[in-house]
């Protein structure tokens, strides 16, 4: 599962790096000034790919956490509240003796 997350992250990073390199190459050649729409389109694609990567990564992490049965923050808060109740009850029982 973590391998899938890693692959998704690396794929997104790779796409972003390639697009950025292409923009830098165009700027060096002077073509970026001649083709502002191309640069704008490339940057939009980088942004779009970044969003898709984030969504895929979030989903992969959610599935991994679910598969590993990692308790959520809400689960831990509920458990903590129950422990507090039990501790108070135990204190009352000890004082009643």
N, CA, C and O atoms as a CHARMM CRD file, in Angstrom:
* protein
*
  388
    1    1 UNK  N      0.83600  -1.19200   0.00000 PROA 1      0.00000
    2    1 UNK  CA     0.00000   0.00000   0.00000 PROA 1      0.00000
    3    1 UNK  C      0.87900   1.25300   0.00000 PROA 1      0.00000
    4    1 UNK  O      0.62900   2.19400  -0.75300 PROA 1      0.00000
    5    2 UNK  N      1.90300   1.25700   0.84400 PROA 2      0.00000
    6    2 UNK  CA     2.77100   2.43500   0.88900 PROA 2      0.00000
    7    2 UNK  C      3.54200   2.59500  -0.41200 PROA 2      0.00000
    8    2 UNK  O      3.89400   3.71000  -0.79700 PROA 2      0.00000
    9    3 UNK  N      3.80700   1.47200  -1.09400 PROA 3      0.00000
   10    3 UNK  CA     4.46200   1.54300  -2.39400 PROA 3      0.00000
   11    3 UNK  C      3.60600   2.28600  -3.40300 PROA 3      0.00000
   12    3 UNK  O      4.11800   3.05000  -4.22100 PROA 3      0.00000
   13    4 UNK  N      2.29400   2.05800  -3.34300 PROA 4      0.00000
   14    4 UNK  CA     1.37300   2.75200  -4.24900 PROA 4      0.00000
   15    4 UNK  C      1.37600   4.24500  -3.96600 PROA 4      0.00000
   16    4 UNK  O      1.34700   5.05900  -4.88900 PROA 4      0.00000
   17    5 UNK  N      1.41100   4.59900  -2.70200 PROA 5      0.00000
   18    5 UNK  CA     1.45600   6.01800  -2.32400 PROA 5      0.00000
   19    5 UNK  C      2.73600   6.64600  -2.86000 PROA 5      0.00000
   20    5 UNK  O      2.72200   7.73400  -3.43600 PROA 5      0.00000
   21    6 UNK  N      3.83800   5.94000  -2.65700 PROA 6      0.00000
   22    6 UNK  CA     5.13500   6.44700  -3.10200 PROA 6      0.00000
   23    6 UNK  C      5.14300   6.63600  -4.61900 PROA 6      0.00000
   24    6 UNK  O      5.62600   7.65300  -5.11500 PROA 6      0.00000
   25    7 UNK  N      4.60900   5.65800  -5.35500 PROA 7      0.00000
   26    7 UNK  CA     4.57400   5.76100  -6.81700 PROA 7      0.00000
   27    7 UNK  C      3.71100   6.93900  -7.26700 PROA 7      0.00000
   28    7 UNK  O      4.06600   7.65000  -8.20700 PROA 7      0.00000
   29    8 UNK  N      2.58400   7.14100  -6.59700 PROA 8      0.00000
   30    8 UNK  CA     1.70000   8.25400  -6.96200 PROA 8      0.00000
   31    8 UNK  C      2.39800   9.58700  -6.74400 PROA 8      0.00000
   32    8 UNK  O      2.32000  10.48300  -7.58500 PROA 8      0.00000
   33    9 UNK  N      3.07400   9.71200  -5.62400 PROA 9      0.00000
   34    9 UNK  CA     3.78700  10.96100  -5.31700 PROA 9      0.00000
   35    9 UNK  C      4.89500  11.20100  -6.33200 PROA 9      0.00000
   36    9 UNK  O      5.03500  12.30600  -6.85700 PROA 9      0.00000
   37   10 UNK  N      5.68200  10.16200  -6.60900 PROA 10     0.00000
   38   10 UNK  CA     6.78800  10.31300  -7.55200 PROA 10     0.00000
   39   10 UNK  C      6.29400  10.62600  -8.96400 PROA 10     0.00000
   40   10 UNK  O      6.92300  11.40400  -9.68100 PROA 10     0.00000
   41   11 UNK  N      5.17900  10.03000  -9.36600 PROA 11     0.00000
   42   11 UNK  CA     4.62600  10.30800 -10.69700 PROA 11     0.00000
   43   11 UNK  C      4.21700  11.77200 -10.81000 PROA 11     0.00000
   44   11 UNK  O      4.49900  12.42200 -11.81600 PROA 11     0.00000
   45   12 UNK  N      3.56700  12.27900  -9.79800 PROA 12     0.00000
   46   12 UNK  CA     3.14100  13.67400  -9.81300 PROA 12     0.00000
   47   12 UNK  C      4.31200  14.63000  -9.80100 PROA 12     0.00000
   48   12 UNK  O      4.32400  15.63200 -10.51500 PROA 12     0.00000
   49   13 UNK  N      5.29200  14.30900  -8.98500 PROA 13     0.00000
   50   13 UNK  CA     6.48500  15.15600  -8.91800 PROA 13     0.00000
   51   13 UNK  C      7.19400  15.14900 -10.26600 PROA 13     0.00000
   52   13 UNK  O      7.63700  16.18800 -10.75700 PROA 13     0.00000
   53   14 UNK  N      7.29200  13.96300 -10.85600 PROA 14     0.00000
   54   14 UNK  CA     7.95000  13.84500 -12.15800 PROA 14     0.00000
   55   14 UNK  C      7.25700  14.67500 -13.21900 PROA 14     0.00000
   56   14 UNK  O      7.91800  15.35800 -14.00100 PROA 14     0.00000
   57   15 UNK  N      5.94400  14.62600 -13.25700 PROA 15     0.00000
   58   15 UNK  CA     5.18700  15.40300 -14.24300 PROA 15     0.00000
   59   15 UNK  C      5.40500  16.89600 -14.02300 PROA 15     0.00000
   60   15 UNK  O      5.57700  17.65000 -14.98000 PROA 15     0.00000
   61   16 UNK  N      5.39800  17.31400 -12.78100 PROA 16     0.00000
   62   16 UNK  CA     5.61100  18.72700 -12.47200 PROA 16     0.00000
   63   16 UNK  C      6.99900  19.19000 -12.86300 PROA 16     0.00000
   64   16 UNK  O      7.17200  20.27600 -13.41600 PROA 16     0.00000
   65   17 UNK  N      7.98500  18.35900 -12.57200 PROA 17     0.00000
   66   17 UNK  CA     9.36900  18.70500 -12.90800 PROA 17     0.00000
   67   17 UNK  C      9.53900  18.80400 -14.42100 PROA 17     0.00000
   68   17 UNK  O     10.16800  19.73800 -14.91900 PROA 17     0.00000
   69   18 UNK  N      8.97900  17.84100 -15.15100 PROA 18     0.00000
   70   18 UNK  CA     9.10100  17.87400 -16.61300 PROA 18     0.00000
   71   18 UNK  C      8.45300  19.12400 -17.19900 PROA 18     0.00000
   72   18 UNK  O      9.02200  19.75800 -18.08700 PROA 18     0.00000
   73   19 UNK  N      7.28900  19.47500 -16.71900 PROA 19     0.00000
   74   19 UNK  CA     6.61100  20.66600 -17.22600 PROA 19     0.00000
   75   19 UNK  C      7.40800  21.92100 -16.89800 PROA 19     0.00000
   76   19 UNK  O      7.56000  22.80900 -17.73700 PROA 19     0.00000
   77   20 UNK  N      7.90900  21.98500 -15.68300 PROA 20     0.00000
   78   20 UNK  CA     8.69500  23.15500 -15.27900 PROA 20     0.00000
   79   20 UNK  C      9.97000  23.26000 -16.12200 PROA 20     0.00000
   80   20 UNK  O     10.36100  24.35300 -16.53300 PROA 20     0.00000
   81   21 UNK  N     10.61400  22.11300 -16.37500 PROA 21     0.00000
   82   21 UNK  CA    11.82000  22.11100 -17.20100 PROA 21     0.00000
   83   21 UNK  C     11.50300  22.59700 -18.61800 PROA 21     0.00000
   84   21 UNK  O     12.29400  23.32300 -19.22100 PROA 21     0.00000
   85   22 UNK  N     10.35800  22.19900 -19.14100 PROA 22     0.00000
   86   22 UNK  CA     9.95800  22.62400 -20.48000 PROA 22     0.00000
   87   22 UNK  C      9.76400  24.13900 -20.51900 PROA 22     0.00000
   88   22 UNK  O     10.18200  24.79700 -21.47100 PROA 22     0.00000
   89   23 UNK  N      9.13600  24.68400 -19.49100 PROA 23     0.00000
   90   23 UNK  CA     8.94300  26.13700 -19.42300 PROA 23     0.00000
   91   23 UNK  C     10.29500  26.83600 -19.36200 PROA 23     0.00000
   92   23 UNK  O     10.51500  27.82400 -20.06200 PROA 23     0.00000
   93   24 UNK  N     11.20500  26.32700 -18.52600 PROA 24     0.00000
   94   24 UNK  CA    12.53100  26.94100 -18.40700 PROA 24     0.00000
   95   24 UNK  C     13.28800  26.86500 -19.73300 PROA 24     0.00000
   96   24 UNK  O     13.98800  27.80500 -20.10900 PROA 24     0.00000
   97   25 UNK  N     13.14400  25.74800 -20.43200 PROA 25     0.00000
   98   25 UNK  CA    13.79000  25.58400 -21.73400 PROA 25     0.00000
   99   25 UNK  C     13.26200  26.61700 -22.73400 PROA 25     0.00000
  100   25 UNK  O     14.03200  27.21300 -23.48700 PROA 25     0.00000
  101   26 UNK  N     11.95200  26.82000 -22.73500 PROA 26     0.00000
  102   26 UNK  CA    11.35700  27.80600 -23.63900 PROA 26     0.00000
  103   26 UNK  C     11.82900  29.21600 -23.30600 PROA 26     0.00000
  104   26 UNK  O     12.08000  30.02200 -24.20300 PROA 26     0.00000
  105   27 UNK  N     11.94700  29.51000 -22.01800 PROA 27     0.00000
  106   27 UNK  CA    12.41100  30.83400 -21.59900 PROA 27     0.00000
  107   27 UNK  C     13.84000  31.05400 -22.08700 PROA 27     0.00000
  108   27 UNK  O     14.17100  32.12100 -22.60300 PROA 27     0.00000
  109   28 UNK  N     14.69300  30.02700 -21.91700 PROA 28     0.00000
  110   28 UNK  CA    16.08800  30.15100 -22.36300 PROA 28     0.00000
  111   28 UNK  C     16.17300  30.37800 -23.87100 PROA 28     0.00000
  112   28 UNK  O     17.00200  31.15400 -24.34600 PROA 28     0.00000
  113   29 UNK  N     15.32700  29.70700 -24.59700 PROA 29     0.00000
  114   29 UNK  CA    15.33600  29.84900 -26.05600 PROA 29     0.00000
  115   29 UNK  C     14.68000  31.15000 -26.51300 PROA 29     0.00000
  116   29 UNK  O     14.78000  31.52800 -27.68000 PROA 29     0.00000
  117   30 UNK  N     14.02400  31.81400 -25.60500 PROA 30     0.00000
  118   30 UNK  CA    13.33400  33.04300 -25.97400 PROA 30     0.00000
  119   30 UNK  C     11.95600  32.78600 -26.55200 PROA 30     0.00000
  120   30 UNK  O     11.26500  33.71600 -26.96700 PROA 30     0.00000
  121   31 UNK  N     11.56300  31.53200 -26.57800 PROA 31     0.00000
  122   31 UNK  CA    10.26500  31.19100 -27.14800 PROA 31     0.00000
  123   31 UNK  C      9.12200  31.50300 -26.19500 PROA 31     0.00000
  124   31 UNK  O      7.98000  31.66800 -26.62300 PROA 31     0.00000
  125   32 UNK  N      9.42000  31.58400 -24.92400 PROA 32     0.00000
  126   32 UNK  CA     8.36100  31.84300 -23.95000 PROA 32     0.00000
  127   32 UNK  C      7.74600  33.21100 -24.18600 PROA 32     0.00000
  128   32 UNK  O      6.53400  33.38600 -24.05900 PROA 32     0.00000
  129   33 UNK  N      8.57600  34.16900 -24.52600 PROA 33     0.00000
  130   33 UNK  CA     8.06000  35.51100 -24.78200 PROA 33     0.00000
  131   33 UNK  C      7.18100  35.51300 -26.03000 PROA 33     0.00000
  132   33 UNK  O      6.21900  36.27500 -26.12600 PROA 33     0.00000
  133   34 UNK  N      7.52400  34.65200 -26.97900 PROA 34     0.00000
  134   34 UNK  CA     6.75400  34.58300 -28.21000 PROA 34     0.00000
  135   34 UNK  C      5.48400  33.75900 -28.03600 PROA 34     0.00000
  136   34 UNK  O      4.52700  33.91600 -28.79500 PROA 34     0.00000
  137   35 UNK  N      5.47700  32.90100 -27.05900 PROA 35     0.00000
  138   35 UNK  CA     4.34300  31.99800 -26.88500 PROA 35     0.00000
  139   35 UNK  C      3.83000  32.01400 -25.44400 PROA 35     0.00000
  140   35 UNK  O      3.90200  31.00000 -24.74900 PROA 35     0.00000
  141   36 UNK  N      3.31700  33.14700 -24.99800 PROA 36     0.00000
  142   36 UNK  CA     2.84800  33.22500 -23.60900 PROA 36     0.00000
  143   36 UNK  C      1.70200  32.25800 -23.31500 PROA 36     0.00000
  144   36 UNK  O      1.54800  31.78600 -22.18900 PROA 36     0.00000
  145   37 UNK  N      0.90200  31.97100 -24.34300 PROA 37     0.00000
  146   37 UNK  CA    -0.21100  31.04300 -24.12100 PROA 37     0.00000
  147   37 UNK  C      0.31200  29.63800 -23.82200 PROA 37     0.00000
  148   37 UNK  O     -0.23600  28.93300 -22.97500 PROA 37     0.00000
  149   38 UNK  N      1.37300  29.23900 -24.51900 PROA 38     0.00000
  150   38 UNK  CA     1.96800  27.92200 -24.29200 PROA 38     0.00000
  151   38 UNK  C      2.48000  27.81200 -22.85800 PROA 38     0.00000
  152   38 UNK  O      2.26000  26.80700 -22.18100 PROA 38     0.00000
  153   39 UNK  N      3.15800  28.85000 -22.41400 PROA 39     0.00000
  154   39 UNK  CA     3.67300  28.86100 -21.04100 PROA 39     0.00000
  155   39 UNK  C      2.51600  28.79600 -20.05200 PROA 39     0.00000
  156   39 UNK  O      2.55700  28.04100 -19.08100 PROA 39     0.00000
  157   40 UNK  N      1.48900  29.59200 -20.31000 PROA 40     0.00000
  158   40 UNK  CA     0.32200  29.60500 -19.42700 PROA 40     0.00000
  159   40 UNK  C     -0.33100  28.22400 -19.39100 PROA 40     0.00000
  160   40 UNK  O     -0.72100  27.74400 -18.32700 PROA 40     0.00000
  161   41 UNK  N     -0.45000  27.58800 -20.56000 PROA 41     0.00000
  162   41 UNK  CA    -1.04000  26.24900 -20.62600 PROA 41     0.00000
  163   41 UNK  C     -0.19900  25.22700 -19.86300 PROA 41     0.00000
  164   41 UNK  O     -0.73400  24.38500 -19.14200 PROA 41     0.00000
  165   42 UNK  N      1.11300  25.30800 -20.02800 PROA 42     0.00000
  166   42 UNK  CA     1.99200  24.37700 -19.31600 PROA 42     0.00000
  167   42 UNK  C      1.87600  24.55100 -17.80600 PROA 42     0.00000
  168   42 UNK  O      1.81600  23.57100 -17.06200 PROA 42     0.00000
  169   43 UNK  N      1.84600  25.79400 -17.36300 PROA 43     0.00000
  170   43 UNK  CA     1.72300  26.04400 -15.92900 PROA 43     0.00000
  171   43 UNK  C      0.36800  25.57900 -15.40400 PROA 43     0.00000
  172   43 UNK  O      0.27300  25.08400 -14.28100 PROA 43     0.00000
  173   44 UNK  N     -0.67300  25.73700 -16.20600 PROA 44     0.00000
  174   44 UNK  CA    -2.00000  25.25300 -15.81000 PROA 44     0.00000
  175   44 UNK  C     -1.99700  23.73600 -15.69000 PROA 44     0.00000
  176   44 UNK  O     -2.61300  23.17900 -14.78200 PROA 44     0.00000
  177   45 UNK  N     -1.30500  23.07000 -16.60400 PROA 45     0.00000
  178   45 UNK  CA    -1.20900  21.60700 -16.54100 PROA 45     0.00000
  179   45 UNK  C     -0.45200  21.16100 -15.29800 PROA 45     0.00000
  180   45 UNK  O     -0.81600  20.17100 -14.66400 PROA 45     0.00000
  181   46 UNK  N      0.59500  21.88900 -14.95600 PROA 46     0.00000
  182   46 UNK  CA     1.34500  21.56400 -13.73600 PROA 46     0.00000
  183   46 UNK  C      0.43400  21.69400 -12.52400 PROA 46     0.00000
  184   46 UNK  O      0.42900  20.82900 -11.64900 PROA 46     0.00000
  185   47 UNK  N     -0.33000  22.76500 -12.47600 PROA 47     0.00000
  186   47 UNK  CA    -1.25300  22.98700 -11.35600 PROA 47     0.00000
  187   47 UNK  C     -2.30600  21.88500 -11.30600 PROA 47     0.00000
  188   47 UNK  O     -2.61600  21.36200 -10.23600 PROA 47     0.00000
  189   48 UNK  N     -2.85100  21.53800 -12.46400 PROA 48     0.00000
  190   48 UNK  CA    -3.87100  20.48600 -12.53700 PROA 48     0.00000
  191   48 UNK  C     -3.29800  19.14400 -12.08000 PROA 48     0.00000
  192   48 UNK  O     -3.94000  18.41100 -11.32900 PROA 48     0.00000
  193   49 UNK  N     -2.10100  18.83600 -12.53300 PROA 49     0.00000
  194   49 UNK  CA    -1.46300  17.57300 -12.14800 PROA 49     0.00000
  195   49 UNK  C     -1.16100  17.56200 -10.65300 PROA 49     0.00000
  196   49 UNK  O     -1.28600  16.52300 -10.00400 PROA 49     0.00000
  197   50 UNK  N     -0.76900  18.69500 -10.10900 PROA 50     0.00000
  198   50 UNK  CA    -0.50700  18.78000  -8.67100 PROA 50     0.00000
  199   50 UNK  C     -1.76900  18.49300  -7.87000 PROA 50     0.00000
  200   50 UNK  O     -1.72600  17.78600  -6.86300 PROA 50     0.00000
  201   51 UNK  N     -2.89200  19.04400  -8.32000 PROA 51     0.00000
  202   51 UNK  CA    -4.16400  18.79600  -7.62900 PROA 51     0.00000
  203   51 UNK  C     -4.55400  17.32900  -7.72000 PROA 51     0.00000
  204   51 UNK  O     -4.98700  16.73300  -6.73400 PROA 51     0.00000
  205   52 UNK  N     -4.39800  16.74300  -8.91900 PROA 52     0.00000
  206   52 UNK  CA    -4.73000  15.32200  -9.08400 PROA 52     0.00000
  207   52 UNK  C     -3.82500  14.45600  -8.21900 PROA 52     0.00000
  208   52 UNK  O     -4.27600  13.47500  -7.62800 PROA 52     0.00000
  209   53 UNK  N     -2.55600  14.81900  -8.14800 PROA 53     0.00000
  210   53 UNK  CA    -1.61500  14.07300  -7.31700 PROA 53     0.00000
  211   53 UNK  C     -2.03000  14.14000  -5.85900 PROA 53     0.00000
  212   53 UNK  O     -2.02500  13.12800  -5.15700 PROA 53     0.00000
  213   54 UNK  N     -2.38600  15.32700  -5.40700 PROA 54     0.00000
  214   54 UNK  CA    -2.80300  15.49400  -4.01700 PROA 54     0.00000
  215   54 UNK  C     -4.03800  14.64800  -3.71900 PROA 54     0.00000
  216   54 UNK  O     -4.11500  14.00300  -2.67300 PROA 54     0.00000
  217   55 UNK  N     -4.99800  14.65100  -4.63400 PROA 55     0.00000
  218   55 UNK  CA    -6.21000  13.85400  -4.43700 PROA 55     0.00000
  219   55 UNK  C     -5.89000  12.36500  -4.40000 PROA 55     0.00000
  220   55 UNK  O     -6.39500  11.64000  -3.54300 PROA 55     0.00000
  221   56 UNK  N     -5.04600  11.90600  -5.33400 PROA 56     0.00000
  222   56 UNK  CA    -4.68100  10.48200  -5.36400 PROA 56     0.00000
  223   56 UNK  C     -3.90400  10.09600  -4.11800 PROA 56     0.00000
  224   56 UNK  O     -4.11400   9.02000  -3.55900 PROA 56     0.00000
  225   57 UNK  N     -3.00800  10.96800  -3.68500 PROA 57     0.00000
  226   57 UNK  CA    -2.21800  10.68200  -2.49200 PROA 57     0.00000
  227   57 UNK  C     -3.10900  10.63500  -1.26000 PROA 57     0.00000
  228   57 UNK  O     -2.97800   9.73500  -0.43100 PROA 57     0.00000
  229   58 UNK  N     -4.01700  11.60300  -1.13500 PROA 58     0.00000
  230   58 UNK  CA    -4.94600  11.61200   0.00100 PROA 58     0.00000
  231   58 UNK  C     -5.77000  10.33100   0.04400 PROA 58     0.00000
  232   58 UNK  O     -5.96000   9.74200   1.10800 PROA 58     0.00000
  233   59 UNK  N     -6.25600   9.90700  -1.11400 PROA 59     0.00000
  234   59 UNK  CA    -7.07000   8.69000  -1.18100 PROA 59     0.00000
  235   59 UNK  C     -6.23500   7.45800  -0.83300 PROA 59     0.00000
  236   59 UNK  O     -6.70700   6.57500  -0.11600 PROA 59     0.00000
  237   60 UNK  N     -5.01300   7.38900  -1.32800 PROA 60     0.00000
  238   60 UNK  CA    -4.14500   6.25000  -1.02400 PROA 60     0.00000
  239   60 UNK  C     -3.81600   6.20400   0.46400 PROA 60     0.00000
  240   60 UNK  O     -3.78600   5.12800   1.06100 PROA 60     0.00000
  241   61 UNK  N     -3.57100   7.35200   1.05700 PROA 61     0.00000
  242   61 UNK  CA    -3.28200   7.40900   2.49500 PROA 61     0.00000
  243   61 UNK  C     -4.51500   7.00100   3.29100 PROA 61     0.00000
  244   61 UNK  O     -4.41100   6.25700   4.26600 PROA 61     0.00000
  245   62 UNK  N     -5.69100   7.49200   2.87300 PROA 62     0.00000
  246   62 UNK  CA    -6.92700   7.13200   3.56700 PROA 62     0.00000
  247   62 UNK  C     -7.14300   5.62300   3.53400 PROA 62     0.00000
  248   62 UNK  O     -7.49700   5.01900   4.54600 PROA 62     0.00000
  249   63 UNK  N     -6.92600   5.01100   2.35600 PROA 63     0.00000
  250   63 UNK  CA    -7.09800   3.55600   2.23700 PROA 63     0.00000
  251   63 UNK  C     -6.08300   2.80600   3.09300 PROA 63     0.00000
  252   63 UNK  O     -6.41900   1.80000   3.71700 PROA 63     0.00000
  253   64 UNK  N     -4.83900   3.29400   3.12300 PROA 64     0.00000
  254   64 UNK  CA    -3.80100   2.63700   3.92300 PROA 64     0.00000
  255   64 UNK  C     -4.14400   2.70700   5.40500 PROA 64     0.00000
  256   64 UNK  O     -4.00100   1.71700   6.12400 PROA 64     0.00000
  257   65 UNK  N     -4.58800   3.85600   5.85900 PROA 65     0.00000
  258   65 UNK  CA    -4.96400   4.02000   7.26700 PROA 65     0.00000
  259   65 UNK  C     -6.14400   3.12700   7.59900 PROA 65     0.00000
  260   65 UNK  O     -6.18300   2.49800   8.65700 PROA 65     0.00000
  261   66 UNK  N     -7.10700   3.07500   6.68800 PROA 66     0.00000
  262   66 UNK  CA    -8.28200   2.22900   6.89900 PROA 66     0.00000
  263   66 UNK  C     -7.87700   0.75700   6.95400 PROA 66     0.00000
  264   66 UNK  O     -8.35100   0.01100   7.81000 PROA 66     0.00000
  265   67 UNK  N     -7.01000   0.34600   6.05000 PROA 67     0.00000
  266   67 UNK  CA    -6.55400  -1.04700   5.99500 PROA 67     0.00000
  267   67 UNK  C     -5.77400  -1.42100   7.25100 PROA 67     0.00000
  268   67 UNK  O     -5.90800  -2.53400   7.76100 PROA 67     0.00000
  269   68 UNK  N     -4.97600  -0.51000   7.74000 PROA 68     0.00000
  270   68 UNK  CA    -4.18000  -0.76200   8.94400 PROA 68     0.00000
  271   68 UNK  C     -4.99700  -0.59800  10.22000 PROA 68     0.00000
  272   68 UNK  O     -4.51600  -0.89000  11.31400 PROA 68     0.00000
  273   69 UNK  N     -6.23000  -0.13000  10.07500 PROA 69     0.00000
  274   69 UNK  CA    -7.14300   0.09300  11.19300 PROA 69     0.00000
  275   69 UNK  C     -6.55300   1.05500  12.23000 PROA 69     0.00000
  276   69 UNK  O     -6.64600   0.82800  13.43600 PROA 69     0.00000
  277   70 UNK  N     -5.95800   2.10900  11.73900 PROA 70     0.00000
  278   70 UNK  CA    -5.41500   3.14800  12.60900 PROA 70     0.00000
  279   70 UNK  C     -6.58800   3.95300  13.16000 PROA 70     0.00000
  280   70 UNK  O     -7.43900   4.40800  12.39600 PROA 70     0.00000
  281   71 UNK  N     -6.64000   4.13300  14.48100 PROA 71     0.00000
  282   71 UNK  CA    -7.75600   4.89900  15.04900 PROA 71     0.00000
  283   71 UNK  C     -7.68700   6.37200  14.62200 PROA 71     0.00000
  284   71 UNK  O     -6.61000   6.95000  14.47300 PROA 71     0.00000
  285   72 UNK  N     -8.85900   6.94300  14.43400 PROA 72     0.00000
  286   72 UNK  CA    -8.93800   8.35500  14.05900 PROA 72     0.00000
  287   72 UNK  C     -8.83400   9.22400  15.30800 PROA 72     0.00000
  288   72 UNK  O     -8.86400   8.72100  16.43100 PROA 72     0.00000
  289   73 UNK  N     -8.71300  10.51100  15.10400 PROA 73     0.00000
  290   73 UNK  CA    -8.67700  11.45100  16.22500 PROA 73     0.00000
  291   73 UNK  C     -9.97200  11.35000  17.02000 PROA 73     0.00000
  292   73 UNK  O     -9.95300  11.38400  18.25100 PROA 73     0.00000
  293   74 UNK  N    -11.09200  11.22600  16.32400 PROA 74     0.00000
  294   74 UNK  CA   -12.39000  11.10200  17.00000 PROA 74     0.00000
  295   74 UNK  C    -12.43800   9.82200  17.83400 PROA 74     0.00000
  296   74 UNK  O    -12.95700   9.82900  18.95100 PROA 74     0.00000
  297   75 UNK  N    -11.90000   8.72200  17.29600 PROA 75     0.00000
  298   75 UNK  CA   -11.85000   7.46600  18.05600 PROA 75     0.00000
  299   75 UNK  C    -11.05700   7.65000  19.35100 PROA 75     0.00000
  300   75 UNK  O    -11.48100   7.19900  20.41500 PROA 75     0.00000
  301   76 UNK  N     -9.91800   8.30700  19.25400 PROA 76     0.00000
  302   76 UNK  CA    -9.06800   8.52000  20.42700 PROA 76     0.00000
  303   76 UNK  C     -9.73900   9.44300  21.44200 PROA 76     0.00000
  304   76 UNK  O     -9.62100   9.23200  22.64900 PROA 76     0.00000
  305   77 UNK  N    -10.43900  10.46000  20.95600 PROA 77     0.00000
  306   77 UNK  CA   -11.14600  11.36800  21.86400 PROA 77     0.00000
  307   77 UNK  C    -12.27000  10.64000  22.59500 PROA 77     0.00000
  308   77 UNK  O    -12.48300  10.86200  23.78700 PROA 77     0.00000
  309   78 UNK  N    -12.98900   9.77300  21.88600 PROA 78     0.00000
  310   78 UNK  CA   -14.05800   8.98300  22.50800 PROA 78     0.00000
  311   78 UNK  C    -13.47700   8.06300  23.57000 PROA 78     0.00000
  312   78 UNK  O    -14.01100   7.96500  24.67400 PROA 78     0.00000
  313   79 UNK  N    -12.39400   7.39600  23.23700 PROA 79     0.00000
  314   79 UNK  CA   -11.73800   6.49800  24.18700 PROA 79     0.00000
  315   79 UNK  C    -11.23800   7.26000  25.40800 PROA 79     0.00000
  316   79 UNK  O    -11.36100   6.77600  26.53300 PROA 79     0.00000
  317   80 UNK  N    -10.68300   8.42800  25.20100 PROA 80     0.00000
  318   80 UNK  CA   -10.19800   9.25100  26.30500 PROA 80     0.00000
  319   80 UNK  C    -11.34400   9.66100  27.22700 PROA 80     0.00000
  320   80 UNK  O    -11.20000   9.63700  28.44900 PROA 80     0.00000
  321   81 UNK  N    -12.47300  10.03600  26.64500 PROA 81     0.00000
  322   81 UNK  CA   -13.63900  10.42200  27.45000 PROA 81     0.00000
  323   81 UNK  C    -14.12900   9.24000  28.28200 PROA 81     0.00000
  324   81 UNK  O    -14.48900   9.40800  29.44700 PROA 81     0.00000
  325   82 UNK  N    -14.14700   8.05300  27.69300 PROA 82     0.00000
  326   82 UNK  CA   -14.56800   6.86000  28.43400 PROA 82     0.00000
  327   82 UNK  C    -13.60300   6.55200  29.57100 PROA 82     0.00000
  328   82 UNK  O    -14.02700   6.16600  30.66100 PROA 82     0.00000
  329   83 UNK  N    -12.31500   6.71900  29.32300 PROA 83     0.00000
  330   83 UNK  CA   -11.32700   6.49800  30.38100 PROA 83     0.00000
  331   83 UNK  C    -11.51300   7.49300  31.52300 PROA 83     0.00000
  332   83 UNK  O    -11.40200   7.13000  32.69400 PROA 83     0.00000
  333   84 UNK  N    -11.79500   8.74300  31.18000 PROA 84     0.00000
  334   84 UNK  CA   -12.05400   9.75200  32.21100 PROA 84     0.00000
  335   84 UNK  C    -13.25900   9.36100  33.05900 PROA 84     0.00000
  336   84 UNK  O    -13.22900   9.48900  34.28300 PROA 84     0.00000
  337   85 UNK  N    -14.32300   8.88400  32.40600 PROA 85     0.00000
  338   85 UNK  CA   -15.52000   8.45200  33.13900 PROA 85     0.00000
  339   85 UNK  C    -15.20000   7.28200  34.06500 PROA 85     0.00000
  340   85 UNK  O    -15.64600   7.25100  35.21200 PROA 85     0.00000
  341   86 UNK  N    -14.43200   6.33000  33.56700 PROA 86     0.00000
  342   86 UNK  CA   -14.06600   5.16800  34.38500 PROA 86     0.00000
  343   86 UNK  C    -13.19000   5.57800  35.57200 PROA 86     0.00000
  344   86 UNK  O    -13.34300   5.04900  36.67200 PROA 86     0.00000
  345   87 UNK  N    -12.28000   6.51300  35.34600 PROA 87     0.00000
  346   87 UNK  CA   -11.41000   6.97800  36.43000 PROA 87     0.00000
  347   87 UNK  C    -12.23400   7.66400  37.51700 PROA 87     0.00000
  348   87 UNK  O    -11.99000   7.45400  38.70500 PROA 87     0.00000
  349   88 UNK  N    -13.20100   8.47600  37.12100 PROA 88     0.00000
  350   88 UNK  CA   -14.06800   9.14400  38.10100 PROA 88     0.00000
  351   88 UNK  C    -14.90100   8.12600  38.86800 PROA 88     0.00000
  352   88 UNK  O    -15.07500   8.23900  40.08100 PROA 88     0.00000
  353   89 UNK  N    -15.40500   7.14500  38.16000 PROA 89     0.00000
  354   89 UNK  CA   -16.21800   6.10600  38.81000 PROA 89     0.00000
  355   89 UNK  C    -15.36500   5.31800  39.80300 PROA 89     0.00000
  356   89 UNK  O    -15.81200   5.01300  40.90900 PROA 89     0.00000
  357   90 UNK  N    -14.15000   4.99600  39.40800 PROA 90     0.00000
  358   90 UNK  CA   -13.24000   4.26900  40.29900 PROA 90     0.00000
  359   90 UNK  C    -12.93000   5.10000  41.54400 PROA 90     0.00000
  360   90 UNK  O    -12.89500   4.56500  42.65200 PROA 90     0.00000
  361   91 UNK  N    -12.70500   6.39500  41.36900 PROA 91     0.00000
  362   91 UNK  CA   -12.45500   7.27900  42.51100 PROA 91     0.00000
  363   91 UNK  C    -13.64700   7.27500  43.46900 PROA 91     0.00000
  364   91 UNK  O    -13.47000   7.20300  44.68500 PROA 91     0.00000
  365   92 UNK  N    -14.86300   7.35200  42.91800 PROA 92     0.00000
  366   92 UNK  CA   -16.06300   7.33600  43.76700 PROA 92     0.00000
  367   92 UNK  C    -16.17900   6.01600  44.52300 PROA 92     0.00000
  368   92 UNK  O    -16.52800   6.00500  45.70300 PROA 92     0.00000
  369   93 UNK  N    -15.88900   4.91100  43.85000 PROA 93     0.00000
  370   93 UNK  CA   -15.97700   3.59500  44.49800 PROA 93     0.00000
  371   93 UNK  C    -14.93700   3.45700  45.61200 PROA 93     0.00000
  372   93 UNK  O    -15.22300   2.88100  46.66100 PROA 93     0.00000
  373   94 UNK  N    -13.74500   3.97900  45.38400 PROA 94     0.00000
  374   94 UNK  CA   -12.69600   3.90500  46.40100 PROA 94     0.00000
  375   94 UNK  C    -13.04100   4.77400  47.61000 PROA 94     0.00000
  376   94 UNK  O    -12.74400   4.40100  48.74500 PROA 94     0.00000
  377   95 UNK  N    -13.66100   5.92100  47.37800 PROA 95     0.00000
  378   95 UNK  CA   -14.04400   6.80800  48.47900 PROA 95     0.00000
  379   95 UNK  C    -15.20300   6.21900  49.27500 PROA 95     0.00000
  380   95 UNK  O    -15.33900   6.48600  50.46900 PROA 95     0.00000
  381   96 UNK  N    -16.03600   5.42100  48.61900 PROA 96     0.00000
  382   96 UNK  CA   -17.19800   4.81600  49.28900 PROA 96     0.00000
  383   96 UNK  C    -16.78000   3.70000  50.23800 PROA 96     0.00000
  384   96 UNK  O    -17.56800   3.33000  51.10900 PROA 96     0.00000
  385   97 UNK  N    -15.60700   3.16200  50.11400 PROA 97     0.00000
  386   97 UNK  CA   -15.15100   2.05800  50.98500 PROA 97     0.00000
  387   97 UNK  C    -14.87900   2.51600  52.37900 PROA 97     0.00000
  388   97 UNK  O    -14.49100   1.71300  53.22800 PROA 97     0.00000
